[in-house]
């Protein structure tokens, strides 16, 4: 599970096959909480799932971080998943 970015206490991961699956998404982890965000949908990003105690404000910060990196993250996801 490569960590592909880190900023402001948030760590962005792309989990690898065979245990991980599509659609393209990233896992953003901060202080034991996790936000799963789908990428490359052509729509505004939003949290798909949220695990652990994390404030709405922190969820919004995670989504904004992924928005700023979406193209790069999508390329990295495809590199690991589409070969």
Phi and psi in degrees as a GROMACS rama.xvg file:
@    title "Ramachandran Plot"
@    xaxis  label "Phi"
@    yaxis  label "Psi"
@TYPE xy
-72.869  135.373  UNK-2
-81.7381  123.143  UNK-3
-105.869  -11.7466  UNK-4
-165.734  151.57  UNK-5
-146.058  130.826  UNK-6
-162.412  137.209  UNK-7
57.2638  31.3557  UNK-8
85.6436  -6.62758  UNK-9
-91.8245  137.513  UNK-10
-119.937  125.448  UNK-11
-103.797  126.119  UNK-12
-121.766  150.363  UNK-13
-118.943  115  UNK-14
-78.5665  153.278  UNK-15
-105.164  154.558  UNK-16
-65.3147  161.024  UNK-17
-87.4177  -10.6651  UNK-18
-73.7525  -21.9674  UNK-19
-101.428  161.773  UNK-20
-147.635  172.576  UNK-21
-82.2474  172.682  UNK-22
-73.1358  166.331  UNK-23
-54.4934  132.193  UNK-24
-160.589  164.639  UNK-25
-127.148  161.611  UNK-26
-114.412  121.846  UNK-27
-108.943  121.104  UNK-28
-117.123  135.147  UNK-29
-148.038  124.49  UNK-30
49.9748  44.8376  UNK-31
82.3452  -3.00841  UNK-32
-103.944  158.149  UNK-33
-139.397  136.409  UNK-34
-121.517  123.322  UNK-35
-98.6596  128.101  UNK-36
-130.118  122.983  UNK-37
-72.8486  142.998  UNK-38
-126.509  158.708  UNK-39
73.0031  24.8114  UNK-40
-89.4026  -15.4976  UNK-41
81.1511  2.38894  UNK-42
-115.777  168.437  UNK-43
-59.7129  138.527  UNK-44
-73.874  146.76  UNK-45
-153.453  158.117  UNK-46
-65.962  135.599  UNK-47
-87.9884  -45.1032  UNK-48
-144.43  150.075  UNK-49
-131.453  128.673  UNK-50
-120.797  135.574  UNK-51
88.5644  173.164  UNK-52
-79.9058  107.946  UNK-53
-143.685  137.958  UNK-54
-73.7665  156.989  UNK-55
-57.5322  -38.3949  UNK-56
-60.1726  -41.9626  UNK-57
-69.6  -34.9754  UNK-58
-62.6857  -43.832  UNK-59
-61.6915  -41.4875  UNK-60
-62.8222  -39.0121  UNK-61
-63.7398  -43.8044  UNK-62
-63.3661  -43.4843  UNK-63
-63.5209  -38.1374  UNK-64
-60.9649  -47.0403  UNK-65
-66.1384  -38.0704  UNK-66
-56.7367  -43.4459  UNK-67
-67.0436  -23.2011  UNK-68
-114.303  8.08187  UNK-69
-53.4272  -48.9101  UNK-70
-61.7318  -44.9175  UNK-71
-62.7314  -43.8984  UNK-72
-64.6115  -38.9838  UNK-73
-65.1567  -41.1287  UNK-74
-61.8573  -43.1508  UNK-75
-66.458  -40.0889  UNK-76
-60.9615  -46.7225  UNK-77
-63.6495  -36.9915  UNK-78
-58.9456  -42.1378  UNK-79
-81.8948  -28.1816  UNK-80
-104.312  -30.8172  UNK-81
-101.498  -4.28861  UNK-82
